[in-house]
């Protein structure tokens, strides 16, 4: 069972949306490095509309759901 820690209303309900954009620079067959290198570059943004059951002051300490929003930039390399 869920213990109410971190939530004023004892509900673990969380809602968010995720946007992601990726680029694969060596993704074509005629690429100089194909098939030796597979590189994927991307950026991902997660925006919380609700966190631990609330949108504002969800933990009783003044924390808002939007304070958990995150931006992630990444590079994946496979060979």
C-alpha positions in Angstrom: 0.0 0.0 0.0 1.0 3.6 -0.5 2.0 5.5 2.6 1.0 9.1 2.5 4.5 10.5 2.8 5.1 13.4 0.5 1.4 14.1 -0.1 -1.0 16.2 1.9 -4.0 14.4 0.6 -2.6 10.9 0.8 -3.0 10.4 -3.0 -0.1 9.4 -5.2 -1.9 10.7 -8.4 0.6 12.2 -10.8 0.0 13.6 -14.3 2.6 14.8 -16.8 3.3 15.2 -20.5 6.6 14.4 -22.2 7.9 16.1 -25.3 10.9 14.5 -27.1 12.9 15.4 -30.2 15.5 13.1 -31.6 18.1 13.3 -34.4 20.0 10.4 -35.9 22.9 11.9 -37.9 24.2 8.7 -39.3 20.8 7.1 -40.0 21.0 6.7 -43.8 22.6 3.8 -45.6 24.9 6.1 -47.6 26.3 7.7 -44.4 30.0 7.9 -44.1 30.1 5.9 -40.9 27.2 3.5 -41.5 26.8 0.8 -40.3 29.7 1.2 -37.8 28.2 4.1 -35.8 24.7 4.6 -34.6 24.4 7.9 -32.8 21.1 9.4 -31.5 21.0 12.9 -30.0 17.9 14.1 -28.3 16.2 16.4 -25.9 13.3 15.5 -23.6 11.1 17.8 -21.5 8.7 16.5 -18.8 6.1 18.9 -17.5 4.0 17.9 -14.5 0.5 19.2 -14.2 -0.2 17.2 -11.0 2.3 15.6 -8.6 1.4 13.4 -5.5 -2.3 14.3 -5.8 -1.9 18.1 -6.1 -1.0 21.0 -8.4 0.2 23.4 -5.7 1.5 22.9 -2.2 1.2 19.1 -2.7 3.4 18.3 0.3 2.4 20.9 2.7 5.8 22.6 2.4 4.9 24.9 -0.6 6.1 22.6 -3.4 4.3 22.8 -6.7 3.9 20.2 -9.4 5.7 22.4 -11.9 8.7 22.5 -9.6 9.4 18.9 -10.7 9.6 19.7 -14.4 12.7 18.3 -16.0 14.8 18.9 -19.2 17.0 16.1 -20.3 19.6 16.2 -23.1 21.1 12.9 -24.2 23.4 11.1 -26.6 23.1 7.4 -27.3 25.9 5.6 -29.1 25.8 2.0 -30.2 28.3 0.1 -32.2 
